[in-house]
Amino acid sequence: MIDRDIENLTRTTALERFAISRYDEQIQKIPIPKLKMLLPGIRTNEEGHEAQVLKLARARDQATQMEDIPLFTLDKPLEEILAGEGYKSKPGFKTILQAFYLDLYFEKNAVKLYQKFAEDSEDEEIRKFFLDTTRSEQGHVRIFKEVIDQIHRNQLDIEFYCPVCGWIESFGREPNVGNVVNCRKCGIKIILKERDGDFYVERME
């Protein structure tokens, strides 16, 4: 195992750990169930990449290199990243769109980086890992591109958990602030509101 492979696996670990923490944070913040449910599968996939890196390093007596890796941070301001990805706002979706455009940026960069790591490696097993991981990240890129497009084209039902019983209720694809639905399970009225660019719901007294 040459030094370049060690360095690339170390960088991969930092990126994957950052992805896991980013998705953990987004899962907590995103209120729309259908969009929230996109993330756990991707997060689990990134966690698998980290585990594979550790396995490769351990098999080559380099596991200690994967410890105490500095926390990855943004390499440029968020506003610059979003602008570079062609960020477009949409009322009610500020936090969601900022998160998904940021994810798109990192996944696209991961594709380029892992392709290069595969080309650089002379270790066939490590090379195969980076090729497989590149394909995985390409899938993530497609996921985020598609869901961003669906949001802008009003192709997603805007659903929220009932604040009383947790059942999922829909406000349709093009709701207006102030729309009210009845929960089909507990019967309360739920009103759609907007705050700081994000939709949210409350029980209507």
Backbone as a chain_set.jsonl record, in Angstrom:
{"seq": "MIDRDIENLTRTTALERFAISRYDEQIQKIPIPKLKMLLPGIRTNEEGHEAQVLKLARARDQATQMEDIPLFTLDKPLEEILAGEGYKSKPGFKTILQAFYLDLYFEKNAVKLYQKFAEDSEDEEIRKFFLDTTRSEQGHVRIFKEVIDQIHRNQLDIEFYCPVCGWIESFGREPNVGNVVNCRKCGIKIILKERDGDFYVERME", "coords": {"N": [[0.854, -1.199, 0.0], [0.774, 2.078, -1.044], [1.871, 5.41, -0.099], [0.186, 7.289, -1.269], [-2.278, 5.978, -1.56], [-2.942, 5.64, 1.14], [-3.255, 8.304, 1.919], [-5.421, 9.009, 0.265], [-7.445, 7.278, 1.14], [-7.694, 8.222, 3.722], [-8.637, 10.831, 3.262], [-11.04, 10.134, 2.101], [-12.359, 8.953, 4.265], [-12.724, 11.219, 5.908], [-14.455, 12.726, 4.279], [-16.674, 10.999, 4.058], [-17.503, 10.76, 6.713], [-18.247, 13.377, 7.172], [-20.379, 13.541, 5.39], [-22.167, 11.716, 6.569], [-22.714, 13.001, 9.032], [-23.841, 15.32, 8.038], [-26.163, 14.39, 6.766], [-27.453, 13.293, 8.982], [-28.082, 15.625, 10.399], [-29.787, 16.883, 8.559], [-31.9, 15.068, 8.386], [-33.09, 15.496, 10.83], [-33.958, 18.132, 10.529], [-35.589, 18.423, 8.235], [-38.98, 18.665, 7.499], [-40.913, 17.462, 5.873], [-42.287, 14.405, 5.247], [-41.935, 12.657, 2.939], [-39.666, 13.688, 1.687], [-37.833, 13.686, 3.757], [-37.546, 10.937, 4.055], [-35.919, 10.17, 1.978], [-33.316, 10.375, 2.808], [-32.241, 8.583, 4.909], [-31.497, 6.134, 3.624], [-29.461, 6.938, 1.867], [-27.673, 7.94, 3.725], [-27.028, 5.58, 5.152], [-25.722, 4.233, 3.133], [-23.431, 5.852, 2.808], [-22.28, 5.418, 5.279], [-21.615, 2.779, 4.985], [-19.563, 3.031, 3.108], [-17.594, 4.249, 4.675], [-17.096, 2.168, 6.485], [-16.035, 0.26, 4.75], [-13.664, 1.498, 3.975], [-12.256, 1.448, 6.407], [-12.013, -1.3, 6.697], [-10.369, -1.954, 4.499], [-8.092, -0.51, 5.219], [-7.443, -1.712, 7.669], [-6.801, -4.304, 6.877], [-4.401, -3.85, 5.755], [-2.783, -3.074, 7.739], [-3.075, -0.387, 8.461], [-4.944, 0.871, 9.961], [-4.807, 2.686, 12.077], [-4.307, 5.053, 10.834], [-6.736, 6.018, 10.162], [-7.835, 7.096, 12.36], [-8.656, 9.846, 14.521], [-9.024, 11.812, 12.534], [-9.059, 15.046, 11.172], [-11.954, 17.139, 11.497], [-14.016, 17.585, 8.731], [-14.621, 20.565, 6.909], [-16.61, 23.154, 5.314], [-15.373, 24.26, 2.184], [-15.765, 26.688, 1.095], [-17.879, 29.653, 1.305], [-21.351, 29.035, 2.136], [-23.245, 30.393, 0.556], [-21.842, 30.854, -1.795], [-21.389, 28.254, -2.69], [-24.043, 27.407, -3.156], [-24.808, 29.208, -5.164], [-23.08, 28.432, -7.186], [-24.16, 25.987, -7.845], [-26.411, 26.688, -9.113], [-28.569, 27.484, -7.569], [-31.998, 27.887, -6.906], [-34.583, 29.567, -5.322], [-37.641, 28.676, -3.576], [-40.815, 29.396, -2.399], [-41.547, 28.261, 0.853], [-39.781, 26.165, 0.863], [-37.174, 26.684, 1.715], [-35.123, 25.709, 3.616], [-35.033, 22.993, 2.896], [-34.339, 23.035, 0.12], [-31.871, 24.386, 0.206], [-30.412, 22.499, 1.635], [-30.493, 20.267, -0.118], [-29.306, 21.237, -2.472], [-26.765, 21.716, -1.459], [-26.037, 19.101, -0.791], [-26.002, 18.034, -3.374], [-23.831, 19.403, -4.462], [-21.668, 18.354, -2.918], [-21.863, 15.612, -3.493], [-21.414, 15.56, -6.267], [-18.788, 16.472, -6.324], [-17.591, 14.412, -4.923], [-17.828, 12.315, -6.746], [-15.999, 13.117, -8.783], [-13.642, 13.168, -7.289], [-13.344, 10.521, -6.288], [-13.174, 9.104, -8.656], [-10.7, 9.993, -9.541], [-9.082, 9.019, -7.457], [-9.351, 6.288, -7.917], [-8.07, 6.054, -10.385], [-5.516, 6.744, -9.592], [-4.651, 4.674, -7.948], [-2.655, 1.758, -7.464], [-3.282, -0.527, -6.301], [-5.343, -3.183, -6.676], [-7.672, -3.931, -5.26], [-8.285, -1.651, -3.761], [-8.589, 0.14, -5.846], [-10.887, -0.938, -7.104], [-12.723, -0.521, -5.039], [-12.909, 2.302, -5.052], [-13.939, 2.72, -7.612], [-16.442, 1.467, -7.388], [-17.524, 3.055, -5.363], [-17.592, 5.505, -6.628], [-19.616, 5.01, -8.515], [-21.758, 4.708, -6.76], [-21.928, 7.317, -5.67], [-22.579, 8.691, -7.977], [-25.16, 7.813, -8.325], [-26.342, 9.074, -6.128], [-26.097, 11.737, -6.921], [-27.907, 11.799, -9.071], [-30.285, 11.295, -7.691], [-30.589, 13.635, -6.07], [-30.643, 15.653, -8.026], [-32.996, 14.97, -9.378], [-34.991, 15.171, -7.36], [-34.816, 17.852, -6.628], [-35.606, 19.023, -9.034], [-38.228, 18.024, -9.145], [-39.373, 19.346, -6.97], [-39.282, 22.039, -7.843], [-40.957, 21.858, -10.029], [-43.395, 21.39, -8.963], [-44.163, 18.716, -8.463], [-44.429, 17.103, -6.317], [-46.362, 15.887, -3.618], [-47.26, 17.911, -0.915], [-46.7, 17.032, 2.163], [-47.309, 16.521, 5.658], [-46.578, 15.508, 9.033], [-49.243, 14.828, 11.235], [-49.679, 16.987, 13.959], [-50.753, 15.996, 16.289], [-51.389, 13.159, 16.256], [-49.52, 12.025, 14.531], [-50.037, 10.94, 12.037], [-49.716, 10.963, 8.451], [-50.582, 13.683, 6.49], [-51.774, 15.234, 3.486], [-51.32, 18.298, 1.7], [-51.609, 18.678, -0.914], [-50.19, 19.432, -4.204], [-49.657, 22.085, -4.861], [-49.965, 23.956, -2.595], [-51.4, 26.643, -0.621], [-50.366, 29.015, 1.818], [-52.151, 28.914, 4.804], [-54.003, 27.078, 4.033], [-56.154, 24.411, 5.067], [-56.404, 21.156, 6.439], [-58.166, 18.181, 7.421], [-57.181, 15.837, 9.819], [-57.21, 12.463, 9.072], [-57.212, 10.501, 10.951], [-57.197, 11.352, 13.713], [-58.841, 13.52, 13.625], [-58.393, 16.275, 14.031], [-58.023, 19.74, 12.953], [-55.587, 20.855, 10.679], [-53.363, 23.402, 9.963], [-51.609, 24.992, 7.325], [-48.613, 26.758, 7.446], [-46.098, 29.377, 7.045], [-42.74, 30.154, 7.753], [-39.891, 32.103, 7.862], [-39.262, 31.326, 5.256], [-39.895, 28.637, 5.146], [-42.263, 25.978, 4.987], [-44.543, 24.948, 7.544], [-46.589, 23.2, 9.952], [-49.487, 23.604, 12.058], [-51.683, 22.777, 14.749], [-55.015, 23.658, 14.334], [-56.888, 25.627, 16.297]], "CA": [[0.0, 0.0, 0.0], [1.637, 3.235, -1.134], [1.433, 6.561, 0.69], [-0.923, 7.971, -1.946], [-3.505, 5.27, -1.191], [-3.234, 5.969, 2.538], [-3.773, 9.677, 1.928], [-6.739, 9.04, -0.373], [-8.398, 6.622, 2.043], [-7.897, 9.141, 4.843], [-9.516, 11.896, 2.768], [-12.356, 9.525, 1.912], [-12.961, 8.815, 5.592], [-13.17, 12.547, 6.337], [-15.615, 13.106, 3.471], [-17.818, 10.15, 4.383], [-17.973, 11.137, 8.051], [-18.943, 14.651, 7.015], [-21.66, 13.236, 4.748], [-23.035, 11.082, 7.57], [-23.17, 14.021, 9.988], [-24.707, 16.246, 7.302], [-27.469, 13.754, 6.586], [-28.08, 13.213, 10.308], [-28.641, 16.95, 10.7], [-30.896, 17.154, 7.648], [-33.021, 14.208, 8.769], [-33.748, 16.156, 11.96], [-34.497, 19.436, 10.16], [-36.56, 18.397, 7.138], [-40.266, 18.28, 8.091], [-41.806, 16.79, 4.929], [-41.919, 12.985, 5.354], [-41.47, 12.038, 1.694], [-38.311, 14.168, 1.438], [-37.014, 13.182, 4.864], [-37.306, 9.501, 3.888], [-34.862, 9.962, 0.994], [-31.978, 10.516, 3.361], [-31.652, 7.472, 5.669], [-30.854, 5.161, 2.75], [-28.2, 7.518, 1.403], [-26.796, 7.989, 4.893], [-26.552, 4.22, 5.401], [-24.771, 3.952, 2.066], [-22.183, 6.545, 3.14], [-21.73, 4.713, 6.433], [-20.991, 1.58, 4.437], [-18.287, 3.426, 2.509], [-16.626, 4.443, 5.764], [-16.746, 0.846, 7.006], [-15.173, -0.386, 3.769], [-12.341, 2.124, 4.087], [-11.607, 0.914, 7.6], [-11.676, -2.696, 6.412], [-9.205, -1.932, 3.616], [-6.939, -0.03, 5.985], [-7.099, -2.713, 8.681], [-6.171, -5.434, 6.19], [-3.06, -3.434, 5.359], [-2.146, -2.569, 8.964], [-3.074, 1.074, 8.416], [-6.185, 1.332, 10.599], [-4.561, 3.848, 12.941], [-4.322, 6.251, 10.0], [-8.117, 6.469, 10.028], [-8.254, 7.645, 13.644], [-8.374, 11.267, 14.801], [-8.978, 12.595, 11.303], [-9.675, 16.355, 11.417], [-13.322, 17.304, 11.023], [-14.114, 18.255, 7.436], [-15.415, 21.795, 6.929], [-16.89, 23.705, 3.993], [-14.196, 24.899, 1.599], [-16.159, 28.023, 0.639], [-19.146, 30.038, 1.943], [-22.541, 28.336, 1.658], [-23.878, 31.165, -0.514], [-21.057, 30.639, -3.013], [-21.672, 26.883, -3.124], [-25.401, 27.362, -3.7], [-24.807, 29.945, -6.432], [-22.379, 27.598, -8.157], [-25.037, 24.879, -8.229], [-27.605, 27.225, -9.759], [-29.65, 27.478, -6.569], [-33.212, 28.686, -7.092], [-35.436, 29.461, -4.14], [-39.067, 28.41, -3.783], [-41.493, 29.634, -1.125], [-41.887, 27.096, 1.649], [-38.775, 25.102, 0.746], [-35.844, 27.26, 1.872], [-34.178, 24.799, 4.271], [-34.936, 21.762, 2.109], [-33.588, 23.264, -1.108], [-30.48, 24.669, 0.554], [-29.798, 21.222, 2.008], [-30.339, 19.368, -1.268], [-28.291, 21.808, -3.364], [-25.479, 21.462, -0.808], [-25.764, 17.675, -0.988], [-25.66, 17.852, -4.783], [-22.457, 19.9, -4.618], [-20.706, 17.415, -2.342], [-21.913, 14.336, -4.201], [-20.74, 15.751, -7.552], [-17.35, 16.541, -6.074], [-17.15, 13.069, -4.528], [-17.678, 11.543, -7.983], [-14.73, 13.5, -9.412], [-12.528, 12.806, -6.414], [-13.182, 9.067, -6.217], [-12.685, 8.675, -9.966], [-9.256, 10.253, -9.554], [-8.446, 8.076, -6.532], [-9.309, 4.989, -8.6], [-7.018, 6.141, -11.401], [-4.213, 6.87, -8.93], [-4.278, 3.504, -7.15], [-2.062, 0.569, -8.084], [-3.815, -1.651, -5.533], [-6.562, -3.535, -7.402], [-8.827, -3.931, -4.361], [-8.599, -0.249, -3.468], [-9.094, 0.716, -7.097], [-12.269, -1.398, -7.268], [-13.531, 0.181, -4.04], [-13.169, 3.667, -5.494], [-14.829, 2.658, -8.769], [-17.782, 1.171, -6.869], [-17.984, 4.219, -4.605], [-17.929, 6.507, -7.642], [-20.943, 4.672, -9.042], [-22.708, 5.013, -5.691], [-22.1, 8.768, -5.58], [-23.305, 9.105, -9.182], [-26.571, 7.581, -8.02], [-26.788, 10.135, -5.224], [-26.24, 12.947, -7.737], [-29.177, 11.693, -9.81], [-31.385, 11.424, -6.725], [-30.786, 15.031, -5.671], [-31.072, 16.413, -9.202], [-34.398, 14.657, -9.666], [-35.913, 15.678, -6.34], [-34.811, 19.314, -6.759], [-36.447, 19.312, -10.196], [-39.617, 17.738, -8.775], [-39.832, 20.433, -6.097], [-39.511, 23.24, -8.641], [-42.045, 21.613, -10.978], [-44.61, 21.077, -8.187], [-44.514, 17.322, -8.733], [-44.471, 16.376, -5.051], [-47.397, 16.242, -2.654], [-46.712, 18.525, 0.289], [-47.259, 16.268, 3.275], [-46.759, 16.752, 6.993], [-47.104, 14.675, 10.115], [-50.23, 15.444, 12.12], [-49.017, 17.343, 15.215], [-51.376, 15.307, 17.423], [-51.273, 11.691, 16.227], [-48.392, 11.581, 13.718], [-50.447, 10.46, 10.726], [-49.273, 11.847, 7.375], [-51.661, 14.311, 5.729], [-51.301, 15.962, 2.316], [-51.913, 19.577, 1.328], [-51.593, 18.748, -2.373], [-48.919, 19.774, -4.851], [-49.449, 23.535, -4.926], [-50.772, 24.514, -1.509], [-51.219, 28.027, -0.194], [-50.328, 29.239, 3.258], [-53.504, 29.084, 5.312], [-54.824, 25.899, 3.716], [-56.465, 23.577, 6.235], [-56.871, 19.787, 6.184], [-58.56, 17.413, 8.606], [-56.48, 14.567, 9.985], [-58.151, 11.357, 8.879], [-57.13, 9.553, 12.062], [-57.625, 11.907, 15.004], [-59.91, 14.471, 13.376], [-58.096, 17.694, 14.252], [-57.737, 20.562, 11.786], [-54.169, 21.194, 10.572], [-53.21, 24.555, 9.086], [-50.282, 25.165, 6.727], [-48.051, 28.085, 7.678], [-44.74, 29.573, 6.535], [-41.903, 30.986, 8.612], [-38.504, 32.194, 7.387], [-39.101, 30.626, 3.983], [-40.188, 27.209, 5.26], [-43.584, 25.526, 5.408], [-44.703, 24.136, 8.75], [-48.014, 23.056, 10.259], [-49.927, 23.708, 13.449], [-53.078, 22.421, 15.026], [-55.899, 24.822, 14.27], [-57.81, 25.566, 17.45]], "C": [[0.887, 1.246, 0.0], [1.032, 4.408, -0.375], [0.233, 7.267, 0.062], [-2.256, 7.311, -1.608], [-3.917, 5.588, 0.244], [-3.865, 7.357, 2.622], [-5.189, 9.729, 1.356], [-7.808, 8.364, 0.481], [-8.705, 7.506, 3.248], [-8.846, 10.268, 4.444], [-10.939, 11.373, 2.569], [-13.087, 9.381, 3.24], [-13.508, 10.148, 6.082], [-14.431, 12.967, 5.587], [-16.858, 12.3, 3.84], [-18.373, 10.474, 5.77], [-18.727, 12.459, 8.0], [-20.316, 14.426, 6.386], [-22.643, 12.641, 5.748], [-23.588, 12.119, 8.539], [-24.107, 15.014, 9.31], [-26.103, 15.653, 7.13], [-28.197, 13.575, 7.918], [-28.777, 14.531, 10.652], [-29.865, 17.236, 9.833], [-32.123, 16.307, 7.976], [-33.802, 14.835, 9.924], [-34.482, 17.427, 11.531], [-35.636, 19.38, 9.144], [-37.907, 17.873, 7.646], [-41.171, 17.457, 7.182], [-41.416, 15.32, 4.824], [-41.322, 12.384, 4.093], [-40.032, 12.445, 1.383], [-37.355, 13.707, 2.528], [-36.606, 11.724, 4.621], [-36.297, 9.177, 2.79], [-33.504, 9.753, 1.654], [-31.437, 9.317, 4.131], [-30.946, 6.432, 4.804], [-29.514, 5.653, 2.244], [-27.197, 7.563, 2.546], [-26.196, 6.614, 5.185], [-25.51, 3.811, 4.369], [-23.416, 4.59, 2.358], [-21.493, 5.875, 4.329], [-21.039, 3.423, 5.987], [-19.662, 1.88, 3.78], [-17.213, 3.585, 3.582], [-16.165, 3.097, 6.315], [-15.813, 0.106, 6.052], [-13.764, 0.186, 3.8], [-11.584, 1.545, 5.269], [-11.181, -0.536, 7.382], [-10.438, -2.786, 5.527], [-7.95, -1.525, 4.37], [-6.481, -1.068, 6.997], [-6.368, -3.9, 8.047], [-4.738, -5.122, 5.78], [-2.298, -2.798, 6.516], [-2.045, -1.051, 8.979], [-4.29, 1.665, 9.125], [-5.976, 2.571, 11.455], [-4.562, 5.151, 12.146], [-5.73, 6.845, 9.898], [-8.662, 7.082, 11.319], [-7.894, 9.124, 13.744], [-8.201, 12.092, 13.531], [-9.678, 13.929, 11.556], [-11.067, 16.442, 10.807], [-13.325, 18.1, 9.73], [-15.002, 19.49, 7.567], [-15.642, 22.274, 5.493], [-15.67, 24.443, 3.472], [-14.492, 26.29, 1.053], [-17.49, 28.371, 1.302], [-20.339, 29.317, 1.314], [-23.177, 29.065, 0.48], [-23.161, 30.954, -1.844], [-21.299, 29.236, -3.581], [-23.036, 26.812, -3.8], [-25.477, 28.065, -5.053], [-24.153, 29.119, -7.532], [-23.204, 26.431, -8.651], [-26.326, 25.362, -8.892], [-28.812, 27.261, -8.848], [-30.784, 28.415, -6.948], [-34.098, 28.474, -5.871], [-36.863, 29.118, -4.557], [-39.754, 28.592, -2.445], [-41.884, 28.333, -0.435], [-40.812, 26.029, 1.707], [-37.343, 25.584, 1.004], [-34.839, 26.26, 2.447], [-33.959, 23.541, 3.445], [-34.082, 21.974, 0.868], [-32.131, 23.6, -0.823], [-29.747, 23.377, 0.902], [-29.523, 20.37, 0.778], [-29.358, 19.919, -2.299], [-26.892, 21.604, -2.773], [-25.083, 19.997, -0.98], [-25.326, 17.402, -2.423], [-24.218, 18.28, -5.044], [-21.448, 18.873, -4.112], [-20.706, 16.077, -3.074], [-21.226, 14.438, -5.56], [-19.23, 15.811, -7.382], [-16.789, 15.19, -5.658], [-16.95, 12.189, -5.756], [-16.326, 11.836, -8.628], [-13.541, 13.008, -8.598], [-12.285, 11.299, -6.423], [-12.761, 8.48, -7.563], [-11.17, 8.854, -10.044], [-8.52, 9.284, -8.639], [-8.334, 6.689, -7.167], [-8.199, 4.965, -9.64], [-5.628, 6.144, -10.772], [-3.73, 5.563, -8.312], [-3.696, 2.375, -8.004], [-2.491, -0.695, -7.35], [-5.188, -1.993, -6.119], [-7.8, -3.487, -6.51], [-9.259, -2.51, -4.026], [-9.172, 0.436, -4.706], [-10.556, 0.327, -7.314], [-13.199, -0.709, -6.275], [-13.883, 1.58, -4.524], [-14.062, 3.703, -6.736], [-16.27, 2.397, -8.329], [-18.365, 2.374, -6.132], [-18.344, 5.362, -5.543], [-19.326, 6.255, -8.197], [-22.034, 4.997, -8.018], [-22.994, 6.511, -5.631], [-22.8, 9.315, -6.821], [-24.805, 8.894, -9.001], [-27.131, 8.653, -7.114], [-27.001, 11.443, -5.987], [-27.579, 12.928, -8.477], [-30.374, 11.876, -8.882], [-31.652, 12.891, -6.411], [-31.194, 15.911, -6.849], [-32.563, 16.214, -9.457], [-35.342, 15.265, -8.633], [-35.954, 17.205, -6.356], [-35.719, 19.727, -7.917], [-37.923, 19.091, -9.871], [-40.191, 18.831, -7.881], [-40.177, 21.664, -6.929], [-40.677, 23.08, -9.613], [-43.374, 21.272, -10.279], [-45.099, 19.648, -8.437], [-44.579, 16.472, -7.464], [-45.663, 16.829, -4.213], [-46.735, 16.795, -1.396], [-47.409, 17.901, 1.49], [-46.557, 16.621, 4.581], [-47.335, 15.731, 7.96], [-48.15, 15.467, 10.892], [-49.554, 15.753, 13.453], [-49.61, 16.662, 16.443], [-51.118, 13.807, 17.391], [-50.139, 11.162, 15.359], [-48.753, 10.997, 12.372], [-49.995, 11.459, 9.661], [-50.483, 12.361, 6.6], [-51.078, 15.178, 4.614], [-52.065, 17.266, 2.12], [-51.933, 19.745, -0.194], [-50.255, 19.227, -2.907], [-48.638, 21.268, -4.922], [-50.281, 24.217, -3.845], [-50.476, 25.989, -1.276], [-51.154, 28.079, 1.32], [-51.743, 29.551, 3.732], [-54.441, 27.948, 4.953], [-54.983, 25.03, 4.955], [-56.897, 22.19, 5.761], [-57.292, 19.165, 7.51], [-57.746, 16.134, 8.666], [-57.498, 13.436, 9.921], [-58.15, 10.37, 10.039], [-57.642, 10.134, 13.377], [-58.635, 13.04, 14.86], [-59.594, 15.937, 13.587], [-57.914, 18.413, 12.924], [-56.262, 20.969, 11.829], [-54.036, 22.321, 9.565], [-51.765, 24.665, 8.608], [-49.824, 26.604, 6.926], [-46.651, 28.161, 7.073], [-43.994, 30.512, 7.468], [-40.476, 30.937, 8.09], [-38.27, 31.351, 6.139], [-39.44, 29.156, 3.996], [-41.648, 26.963, 5.639], [-43.486, 24.811, 6.755], [-46.2, 24.06, 9.038], [-48.26, 23.22, 11.752], [-51.349, 23.171, 13.556], [-53.899, 23.698, 15.02], [-56.939, 24.699, 15.369], [-59.215, 26.002, 17.03]], "O": [[1.664, 1.454, 0.932], [-0.154, 4.408, -0.047], [-0.633, 7.779, 0.771], [-3.253, 8.0, -1.393], [-5.099, 5.781, 0.528], [-4.87, 7.559, 3.303], [-6.056, 10.414, 1.899], [-8.947, 8.827, 0.536], [-9.836, 7.536, 3.734], [-9.752, 10.619, 5.2], [-11.915, 12.075, 2.834], [-14.284, 9.654, 3.334], [-14.619, 10.213, 6.608], [-15.366, 13.499, 6.185], [-17.958, 12.845, 3.926], [-19.588, 10.46, 5.97], [-19.724, 12.641, 8.699], [-21.3, 15.043, 6.796], [-23.815, 13.016, 5.773], [-24.783, 12.124, 8.837], [-25.056, 15.497, 9.927], [-27.105, 16.341, 7.328], [-29.421, 13.691, 7.977], [-29.91, 14.545, 11.133], [-30.863, 17.769, 10.318], [-33.255, 16.776, 7.857], [-35.026, 14.719, 9.989], [-35.516, 17.766, 12.107], [-36.548, 20.204, 9.191], [-37.976, 16.76, 8.167], [-42.105, 16.817, 7.665], [-40.32, 15.012, 4.356], [-40.315, 11.68, 4.158], [-39.259, 11.635, 0.871], [-36.202, 13.376, 2.252], [-35.485, 11.321, 4.93], [-35.86, 8.031, 2.676], [-32.649, 9.042, 1.126], [-30.242, 9.041, 4.018], [-29.908, 5.901, 5.201], [-28.545, 4.896, 2.191], [-26.018, 7.261, 2.363], [-24.997, 6.497, 5.437], [-24.538, 3.129, 4.691], [-22.375, 3.956, 2.181], [-20.267, 5.78, 4.372], [-20.012, 3.031, 6.541], [-18.729, 1.083, 3.875], [-16.082, 3.124, 3.427], [-14.978, 2.907, 6.581], [-14.904, -0.597, 6.493], [-12.786, -0.549, 3.668], [-10.411, 1.192, 5.152], [-10.112, -0.948, 7.831], [-9.554, -3.605, 5.779], [-6.883, -2.112, 4.19], [-5.282, -1.286, 7.17], [-5.422, -4.432, 8.627], [-3.957, -6.029, 5.491], [-1.314, -2.086, 6.319], [-1.055, -0.491, 9.451], [-4.629, 2.829, 8.913], [-6.866, 3.417, 11.551], [-4.787, 6.224, 12.705], [-5.895, 8.025, 9.589], [-9.807, 7.53, 11.367], [-6.938, 9.586, 13.121], [-7.335, 12.965, 13.462], [-10.781, 13.946, 12.101], [-11.326, 15.89, 9.738], [-12.71, 19.163, 9.644], [-16.019, 19.457, 8.259], [-14.946, 21.846, 4.572], [-15.008, 25.166, 4.216], [-13.586, 26.992, 0.603], [-18.169, 27.479, 1.812], [-20.341, 29.027, 0.117], [-23.603, 28.432, -0.486], [-23.798, 30.884, -2.895], [-21.399, 29.055, -4.794], [-23.175, 26.235, -4.878], [-26.13, 27.579, -5.977], [-24.617, 29.11, -8.672], [-22.979, 25.934, -9.754], [-27.217, 24.568, -9.195], [-29.945, 27.089, -9.297], [-30.564, 29.582, -7.27], [-34.33, 27.343, -5.445], [-37.24, 29.251, -5.721], [-39.327, 28.007, -1.45], [-42.467, 27.433, -1.041], [-40.906, 25.093, 2.5], [-36.393, 24.946, 0.551], [-33.811, 25.995, 1.825], [-32.828, 23.074, 3.308], [-33.189, 21.173, 0.591], [-31.243, 23.142, -1.541], [-28.597, 23.185, 0.509], [-28.435, 19.809, 0.645], [-28.646, 19.145, -2.94], [-25.94, 21.349, -3.51], [-23.929, 19.692, -1.28], [-24.393, 16.634, -2.661], [-23.479, 17.603, -5.759], [-20.48, 18.56, -4.805], [-19.648, 15.474, -3.254], [-20.529, 13.51, -5.97], [-18.483, 15.268, -8.195], [-15.654, 14.853, -5.993], [-16.005, 11.402, -5.805], [-15.59, 10.913, -8.978], [-12.563, 12.499, -9.146], [-11.144, 10.854, -6.551], [-12.065, 7.465, -7.604], [-10.453, 7.988, -10.544], [-7.455, 8.78, -8.996], [-7.335, 5.996, -6.975], [-7.474, 3.978, -9.764], [-4.678, 5.614, -11.347], [-2.525, 5.361, -8.166], [-4.175, 2.083, -9.1], [-2.11, -1.802, -7.732], [-6.101, -1.17, -6.061], [-8.863, -3.051, -6.952], [-10.45, -2.201, -4.01], [-10.122, 1.214, -4.616], [-11.374, 1.175, -7.67], [-14.327, -0.355, -6.618], [-15.035, 2.0, -4.419], [-14.86, 4.627, -6.892], [-17.203, 3.023, -8.831], [-19.552, 2.675, -6.26], [-19.293, 6.104, -5.287], [-20.124, 7.183, -8.332], [-23.1, 5.5, -8.373], [-24.15, 6.928, -5.553], [-23.537, 10.297, -6.731], [-25.617, 9.694, -9.466], [-28.264, 9.099, -7.3], [-27.963, 12.168, -5.734], [-28.295, 13.929, -8.501], [-31.354, 12.53, -9.24], [-32.794, 13.346, -6.474], [-32.007, 16.821, -6.686], [-33.295, 17.169, -9.718], [-36.382, 15.815, -8.995], [-37.009, 17.795, -6.123], [-36.504, 20.667, -7.794], [-38.774, 19.883, -10.276], [-41.357, 19.201, -8.016], [-41.236, 22.265, -6.746], [-41.316, 24.066, -9.979], [-44.352, 20.91, -10.934], [-46.295, 19.408, -8.601], [-44.764, 15.257, -7.537], [-45.937, 18.025, -4.114], [-45.774, 16.223, -0.88], [-48.562, 18.21, 1.788], [-45.376, 16.97, 4.602], [-48.411, 15.171, 7.747], [-47.955, 16.649, 11.173], [-48.916, 14.872, 14.029], [-49.034, 16.74, 17.528], [-50.677, 13.236, 18.388], [-49.816, 9.976, 15.43], [-47.863, 10.591, 11.624], [-49.901, 12.657, 9.929], [-51.302, 11.58, 6.116], [-50.017, 15.781, 4.778], [-53.274, 17.34, 2.337], [-52.239, 20.824, -0.7], [-49.302, 19.404, -2.15], [-47.479, 21.67, -5.033], [-51.202, 24.973, -4.154], [-49.436, 26.506, -1.685], [-51.8, 27.293, 2.014], [-52.444, 30.361, 3.126], [-55.543, 27.851, 5.494], [-54.076, 24.924, 5.78], [-57.659, 22.062, 4.802], [-56.833, 19.571, 8.578], [-57.634, 15.421, 7.668], [-58.511, 13.449, 10.621], [-59.008, 9.489, 10.098], [-58.425, 9.493, 14.077], [-59.224, 13.476, 15.85], [-60.456, 16.781, 13.342], [-57.679, 17.781, 11.893], [-55.751, 21.375, 12.872], [-54.534, 22.219, 8.444], [-50.824, 24.461, 9.375], [-50.551, 27.548, 6.615], [-46.089, 27.153, 6.646], [-44.53, 31.526, 7.916], [-39.915, 29.858, 7.898], [-37.214, 30.738, 5.981], [-39.296, 28.48, 2.978], [-42.2, 27.649, 6.499], [-42.487, 24.162, 7.063], [-46.988, 24.782, 8.427], [-47.377, 23.006, 12.582], [-52.099, 23.125, 12.581], [-53.519, 24.698, 15.63], [-57.761, 23.783, 15.369], [-60.129, 26.018, 17.855]]}, "num_chains": 1, "name": "protein.A"}
